[in-house]
Amino acid sequence: MKKRTYSCGLDAAVDVVGGKWKALILWALHGGALRFGELSRNVSGISEKMLIQQLREMESYGLVHREVYHQVPPKVEYSLTEFGHSLNTALIPLGDWGEIHMETIEAIPRS
């Protein structure tokens, strides 16, 4: 994998959490480990394929830990790493801003 150079901290952060789903997955895992089905239900609107893809990316960044329990039926849980928790902590003010300005944002016409 090619090493990426960033122009500033925000550039690096947006690269890690960019896209529609990663922040929502991080937030869903904020309360603790979840199995795939629980995570899918907590992230409304995400397809199974997209959730798998996003979790793999987040695992490669070191944000999410995937724990496989070798039992029947197989069990897999996802949880935040310390790095993932630190990103979630950084996202809380952004979520607060969104809550405060949600009506304004919803009123903006989209094409």
PEMOFEN-V360776 format. One record per residue. N is the residue number from 1. RES is the residue in one letter. PSI is psi in degrees with one decimal (999 if undefined). OMEGA is omega in radians with two decimals (none if undefined). D_FIRST is the distance of its C-alpha to the first C-alpha in Angstrom with 1 decimal. Layout:
# PEMOFEN-V360776
[[N,RES,PSI,OMEGA,D_FIRST] [N,RES,PSI,OMEGA,D_FIRST]]
This chain:
# PEMOFEN-V360776
[[1,M,135.9,-3.13,0.0] [2,K,136.5,3.11,3.8] [3,K,135.8,-3.11,6.5] [4,R,140.4,3.05,9.1] [5,T,133.2,-3.10,12.8] [6,Y,150.9,3.14,15.5] [7,S,-22.1,3.11,19.1] [8,C,173.5,-3.13,20.7] [9,G,-37.3,3.14,20.6] [10,L,-39.0,3.09,21.4] [11,D,-45.5,3.13,18.5] [12,A,-45.3,-3.11,16.2] [13,A,-44.1,-3.13,18.4] [14,V,-33.7,3.09,18.6] [15,D,-40.1,-3.11,14.9] [16,V,-40.9,-3.01,15.0] [17,V,3.0,-3.06,18.3] [18,G,159.2,-3.13,18.5] [19,G,172.3,-3.04,20.1] [20,K,-31.3,-2.87,23.4] [21,W,-30.2,-2.98,22.7] [22,K,-45.1,3.14,20.6] [23,A,-36.6,3.13,23.4] [24,L,-36.2,3.07,25.9] [25,I,-44.5,3.09,24.1] [26,L,-45.4,-3.10,23.8] [27,W,-39.1,3.12,27.5] [28,A,-33.6,-3.13,28.5] [29,L,-2.8,-3.10,27.1] [30,H,-35.7,-3.09,28.9] [31,G,-6.3,3.14,31.9] [32,G,-179.1,-3.08,30.3] [33,A,142.6,3.10,28.7] [34,L,147.1,2.99,29.1] [35,R,163.9,-3.06,28.9] [36,F,-47.9,-3.12,27.1] [37,G,-39.9,3.10,30.4] [38,E,-41.9,3.13,31.5] [39,L,-42.4,3.12,28.3] [40,S,-41.3,3.12,28.7] [41,R,-31.9,-3.12,32.3] [42,N,-21.5,3.13,31.4] [43,V,84.1,-3.04,29.0] [44,S,129.7,3.04,31.5] [45,G,-8.7,-3.12,30.5] [46,I,137.4,3.10,27.0] [47,S,159.7,3.13,26.6] [48,E,-44.1,-3.14,25.6] [49,K,-44.9,-3.12,22.7] [50,M,-39.9,3.12,21.4] [51,L,-43.8,3.11,22.0] [52,I,-46.6,-3.13,20.0] [53,Q,-46.8,-3.12,17.0] [54,Q,-41.5,3.12,17.4] [55,L,-40.0,3.11,18.0] [56,R,-44.1,3.11,14.8] [57,E,-45.1,-3.11,12.8] [58,M,-34.2,3.08,15.2] [59,E,-39.7,3.13,14.9] [60,S,-29.6,3.07,11.1] [61,Y,-14.0,-3.11,12.1] [62,G,18.4,3.13,15.0] [63,L,-32.4,-3.01,17.7] [64,V,140.4,3.05,19.2] [65,H,133.5,3.11,20.3] [66,R,116.3,-3.14,21.2] [67,E,120.0,3.13,24.3] [68,V,123.4,3.08,25.5] [69,Y,120.1,-3.10,29.2] [70,H,90.0,-3.14,30.4] [71,Q,174.8,3.09,33.6] [72,V,123.1,-0.12,35.4] [73,P,157.3,-3.13,34.6] [74,P,146.2,-3.13,30.9] [75,K,131.1,3.09,30.0] [76,V,131.8,3.08,26.6] [77,E,145.5,3.08,26.6] [78,Y,138.5,3.11,24.1] [79,S,164.2,3.11,24.6] [80,L,141.7,2.97,23.3] [81,T,176.1,3.06,21.8] [82,E,-39.5,3.09,23.3] [83,F,-42.5,3.10,20.4] [84,G,-41.8,3.09,21.1] [85,H,-39.5,-3.13,24.8] [86,S,-36.4,3.09,24.3] [87,L,-41.5,3.09,22.6] [88,N,-42.2,3.12,25.4] [89,T,-39.6,3.11,27.9] [90,A,-28.0,-3.11,26.5] [91,L,-18.0,-3.11,26.9] [92,I,-47.3,3.10,30.5] [93,P,-33.4,3.10,32.0] [94,L,-41.3,3.08,30.2] [95,G,-39.2,3.09,31.7] [96,D,-42.7,3.10,35.0] [97,W,-43.5,3.12,34.9] [98,G,-40.9,3.11,34.2] [99,E,-45.1,-3.12,37.2] [100,I,-38.3,-3.02,39.5] [101,H,14.3,-3.06,38.6] [102,M,-44.9,-3.14,38.1] [103,E,-42.6,3.10,41.3] [104,T,-44.0,-3.12,40.6] [105,I,-42.1,3.13,37.1] [106,E,-28.3,-3.10,38.6] [107,A,-12.1,-3.12,41.2] [108,I,123.9,3.14,38.9] [109,P,138.2,3.09,39.3] [110,R,147.0,3.12,36.2] [111,S,999,none,36.1]]
